Amino acid sequence: MVSDGEMSKPGFSNYIIERYTGFGGSPVSGTPTDMLEFPNVRKRWSASHADTRAHRLLECVGPIGLRDEGALADDADKLKAALAGVDVAEAFIPAVTSGQI
């Protein structure tokens, strides 16, 4: 089973800020703690997310709404392109859970 994964996004907390209205929060700099034990992953992640190293502690600050209806379609198109010519049983796009927000 293949997923485009959270690693293609700047972390789900920042992803929510980019995709939905109604959320705000204070930026918190640093490396996600689950990467501290994996310096090679941390190095690759930091290089690919240099402009989004600050993560946010989110809170609901207003009505929640979709910012860009085409963004999900773009994600799906990218995943389909990546899977072109590859034999997989299933593929999916992950979503943030309400508990994480």
C-alpha positions, 0 to 999 in steps of 0.5 A: 500500500503506497501513500504520498505520506506526511513527508511530502508536506511540511508537517500536518500542523503547518499543512492545516494552516496552508489548507484551511482557514480558522486556525492560528497558533504560535510558531515553535522552532526546532526538529520534531522530537520523533526525528532526533534518533535518526540524524540522516532522516533529520538532515534530509527533512531539514534540507527539504523543509528549510522554509517551514522549520517552524511548526505551529501549536494550533488553535481554532481561531474562527470558522473552519473553511477550505482555502484552495479546492484545487490543492487536494486534486493537485496532491492526487495528480502528483501521486498518480504521476508517481505511481504511473507504471508501478504495480501497487495494490492500493494507494492513498493520501493521508489526512491529519486527525482532529486529535492532532489539530 
